[in-house]
Structures are given as C-alpha cells and as structure tokens.
Amino acid sequence: GENVEQHPSTLSVQEGDSAVIKCTYSDSASNYFPWYKQELGKRPQLIIDIRSNVGEKKDQRIAVTLNKTAKHFSLHITETQPEDSAVYFCAASSVNTNAGKSTFGDGTTLTVKP
Amino acid sequence: NAGVMQNPRHLVRRRGQEARLRCSPMKGHSHVYWYRQLPEEGLKFMVYLQKENIIDESGMPKERFSAEFPKEGPSILRIQQVVRGDSAAYFCASSPNLDTQYFGPGTRLTVL
C-alpha cells in the first residue's frame, strides 16, 4: 500500500519568514495530493491540493509543488503569520481506482513566532 | 450547504460498553471515509463506504469495529466492547467524487 513520509515533524519560524514542509510517497499510482491544516481541537481543513498533471499550484501565500519522478511534493507558505501556527498534514491518494482513500503523513507542527 | 456533521462531539464510555458514532455527509456526497486520530498523531484510514456498500475496510480492526452507510440516514461507526486503547478522535470525511475530502468536526471518544 501507499506510504507517506512527512518532514520535518516540527518547524518554528519567525513571523514573515517562509516555511517549507516536504512529503514523499511510495505508490506511483497516486495522483492526488491534498494538504490539510488542523488547529488544536479542530477538524482538518483542506488548504490546497494538486493533481499529478500539474507541477505547481499557488493560492495567495500558499503554494504546492509536485515532482512525480522523485515522488515528492512540498508545501510552501510565504510571509508567515502567527495564525498560520497549526499542524499541517499532507496526503496522497489514487483517484482512478475505486478506492480514493487518502494516506496521510504524520503531520508537521508549525509555530510562527511573532 | 451544511458541512459534514458528526455526533456526538464527545462520547464517554466505560470499558465493555458500545460506542456509536454518526456521520452525515455533505449534501450530494456519496463517499464517506472514517479516520482515527490518536493524540498528537496523524490520521489513520479506517474504512471507506458508499451508499449501502463497504468499499475498503482495510484499516479497520476486524474485531469489535463495524461501519455502515445505509440508503437513508447517516453513516455509523460502531465499536463494541470498547477498551481504553479505543480512546481517540474519530473523524469522518465525505467526498462528491474520489478526491477532495471534507472533514467533519470529529467525535472524541474517551473510554474510562
């Protein structure tokens, strides 16, 4: 089955700096890669996703890049703000099969210091 | 369009009792997924259901756990004879297709 590894497990940055979180996956059939943000005691919320037919996607301060050959994808947050502090999860799934289940990374705890 | 609903939000059970967790997907979503999250850990897939069918239950323990998504009504995750190790947050997610999943607020189960 799919295996997703996420690094780093914790990340601390100063407000205004950039943050980068990286994930690798094992199943070459995976073709959908969402990123979720989870604040303490809250539900995971989708912040951005990318499909395997594109290499990069951007939404304001958030961007995701995908390298299919190397089987890794990354989340980039620019101009970080204290409210970006949360746990971020990457995930990988294959949506061409009748499965669609997502395999999640173990999460990165991001702390943005004012 | 209301989001994914889960109830109860908090559930306390004594060892040996049964726990029933409910999930109402977003309107128009026919795919439901259940995940378990232990404190300070990631989300672990348990089961994927479509209406009246279990599609993939590879992440669900074979004993004591069961799930259903009937034609009418919410999806239910049932845990029989709960043990302390079942204490966790249980999230369901729904999807209109096979990719984007939207999560409910979770049910936090505590087993005394």
Interface residues (C-beta under 8 A of the other chain):
Chain A: G1 Y32 P34 Y36 K42 R43 P44 Q45 L46 D49 R51 F89 S93 V95 N96 T97 N98 A99 G100 K101 S102 T103 F104 G105 D106 G107
Chain B: H31 Y33 Y35 E41 G42 L43 K44 F45 Y48 I55 D56 S58 G59 F91 S95 N97 L98 D99 T100 Q101 Y102 F103 G104 P105 G106
